[in-house]
Amino acid sequence: MDRNILAQENLDSNRDEWRRIFEAIGHPTIIVDAQHNVRAANRATLVATGKSQEQLQHLKCYEIFHGTDRPPQDCPLQRMLETGRLETLEMELEALGGVYLVSCTPVLDDNGHLKEAIHIATDITEHKKAEEALRQSEQRLQLTLEAAQLGMWDFNPTTFTDTHYNERWFTMLGYSPDELPQSSDTWLQLIHPDDLEQTRQLLDSHLKGETDYLAEFRLKGKNGQYQWIQSVGRVVAWDQNGTPERMIGIHIDIAGRKEAEKERKRIEAELRQAQKMEAIGTLAGGIAHDFNNILGAIWGYAELAAMDTPDDLPVKNNLQQVLKACRRARDLVQQILTFSRQTEQEKRPIKLGPIIEENLKLLRASIPATIEVRQTIDKDSGTVVIDPSQAHQVLMNLCTNAAHAMRETGGVLEVGLTNMDIDAEQAAQGRDFEPGPYVRLTVSDTGHGIETHLMSRIFDPYFTTKEKGVGTGLGLSVVHGIVKGHGGTVSVSSTPGKRTTFHVYLPRLEARAAREARPAETLPTGNERILLVDDEETLVQIGRQMLERLGYRVVAQTSPIEASEAFHANPDGFDLVITDQTMPNMTGDRLAKQLMAVKPEIPIILCSGFSEMTNEKKAKAMGIRAYVRKPLVMSDLAQTIRKVLQAE
C-alpha cells in the first residue's frame, strides 16, 4: 500500500478516535482560537445551550458561556494567554444557569505556538448548594450552642490530637482561648481530683463501645472555684482498624441544677424530720395517756393518804415528797408533749423557772461532759404570758447553739433568769422594746464567739456559721420570731474566741395579776350530785374518794355507754358530769354531746392526758364548761367544780 495512503488512513483513524472522545466528554466542551472564536463544540455543549453546531461556530466563547458581548473580567482564556498554562476558575455562567468550574487548556503547534485552546465547563451547582447547606447547618449548630450556653469539644480520643474547643467552652470557665492550651486533655487536667477516676472510666468504657458517654464532674474555673459540668459526647469516626479517631461532645453548666438538687434534698430532709417529729408526737401522746393514768393513781392515793396523816408523823413528809415528785413528773410529761407535738398552743401565764430546770436536765444528757452547765434562777422571777411549746423552743435553740460552740474545746454554759424593770432612758438606748417590767432570760457560753461582721445576720433565716450538714440556719430566726411575737426582744453580745451572751426579754405580769392567779389554800366543797366517767377502774375509785371528801354525792361509771344510759334514765338526778376523753366505744366529747342533747344546761368537765381529737378550745366551742388536764389534782379539781357550778 502507498505510504501516503497509509498515513492518511492513520490520520483519519486518529481524528475519528479523537472525535469520539471529544463527544463523550460529559461536560460542555469547546475548542476556541486566541480570538475567542468557537472552532468546535461537543454534544454536551449543544444540549446545555440548545444550539446547533453551525450556530455555535458563529459565536464567541463568552457569548456561549456568559451571554455577554465581551469577555468577562476573569476570563480563563485571557489568563491562559498571559500565563501560557492551564487556568481553572470557578464561575457563575448565567447562560448555562449554574455554577461551573471552567478550565482552559492550551493546544500548541509543532513550533510551540498557541494553536487553539480547549474550554471545559464542569457543572458544580449541586456541589456548591451542598457546601452552602453544610455551612448554614454548621452556623445554625454554632448559634444553637451559643444560645444554649453549651461548650463544644472535638478531638481524637485515641491520640489526643486534632483538638478544638468553641469559645463558649472557655468563657464557661472564665478563661479566654489563649489562657489554656488547645490540647484534648485540657479538660481532664481541670477536673476535680475526686471526680477524675470515675470520668476516665466512663470515657474508656465509651471508647470500647460498652456504654454511652454521659458524665457529671467539677471543672476548675479561672477564679479557682470548681463548678459542676455535665459532659455528653460520642465517637463519630473510626479508622480502618476500628480505632476511634474522632469524638465530639458538649459541656453543660449544671451548677444551677445542682443547687436546685441540693435545695430539694434539704427540703426532703426537713420533711423527713417533720414526719419523724410527728411520729414522736403520736408516740409521746400514747405514752402520756397511759403514764398519766399511772401517775394519777399514785398522785391520787398519795393526796388521800396525806389528808389522813397527821402533820407530826414522819410519813407525812414522805407523802409530800411523793406529791412533789408527781408534780415534776406531770410537768415533764407536758413538756415532752409540747416539744414533740410542735403544735400551736394558747398563750397562758407561766413561770419560766421550772421549764428551764427541766430542759437543762434533758439537755445535760445530750451534750459532752466537757461542758459545765450552770443555772442562776431567781425564785422570785415573775410570770410571763407565752405559748409553753414556744418557750421550750426558745430555750432549747439557744442552749443547743451554745453547746455546739463549745463541743470541741469544752466550756461553761450559763442560764440565768431574773426580773428587769426597764425605764424610758434604758428603752431609748437602742433596744427594741417599750419601758416596763420584764423577765430576762440569759444564755451564755464560753465558746468561739461570733465574728463582728456576722452579728447583723445571725437572725436571718437559713444563715448559719456551722459546717455543712449541721443545723438548718433557722434556730435563731425562730427564737427572734417567737420573742417578738410575744412582745419581747432579743439582744446579743459576743467577743470572738471568748464568749457569746444572749438576753431574751419577755413582758412580766404585774405582781397583783400573778397573786390573783394563785389558788386558794382552803379547798371549796359542795353537796351536788356528780356523774364521774373513766374507763380506768383505779382512777374512778380515786376520783370517787376525792369528790366524796369534798362533800359531793358521786355515781361512778367505767363504761361511757352505761353512763349515758344512767343519765338518760334520770337526767335531773345529776348536777354535773366529769368525763375522761379517751375511752373505748365512745370518747368523752361524744358522750358530752349525747348528754347535752337530753339536758342542754348540764355542766360538763372534760378530762384528758393527751388527745389529738380535741383540746380546750374545741371543747368549749361545743358547750363543755371546762377542760382539765390529767392527772387530776384534788385542789385543781375542787376549784374547777365550784367555778363551773357557780356559773350556773
Secondary structure, 3 states (H helix, E strand, C coil): CCHHHHHHHHHHHHHHHHHHHHHHCCCCEEEECCCCEEEEECHHHHHHHCCCHHHHCCCEHHHHHCCCCCCCCCCHHHHHHHHCCCEEEEEEECCCCEEEEEEEEEEECCCCCEEEEEEEEEECHHHHHHHHHHHHHHHHHHHHHHHCCEEEEEEECCCCEEEEECHHHHHHCCCCHHHCCCCCCHHHHHECHHHHHHHHHHHHHHHCCCCCEEEEEEEECCCCCEEEEEEEEEEEEECCCCCEEEEEEEEEECHHHHHHHHHHHHHHHHHHHHHHHHHHHHHHHHHHHHHHHHHHHHHHHHHHHHHCCCCCCHHHHHHHHHHHHHHHHHHHHHHHHHHHHCCCCCCEEEEHHHHHHHHHHHHHCCCCCCEEEEEEECCCCCEEEECHHHHHHHHHHHHHHHHHHCCCCCEEEEEEEEEEEECHHHHCCCCCCCCEEEEEEEEEECCCCCCHHHHHHCCCCCCCCCCCCCCCCCHHHHHHHHHHHCCCEEEEEEECCCEEEEEEEEEECCHHHHHHCCCCCCCCCCCCEEEEECCCHHHHHHHHHHHHHCCCEEEEECCHHHHHHHHHHCHHHCCEEEEECCCCCCCHHHHHHHHHHHCCCCCEEEEECCCCCCCHHHHHHCCCCEEEECCCCHHHHHHHHHHHHHCC
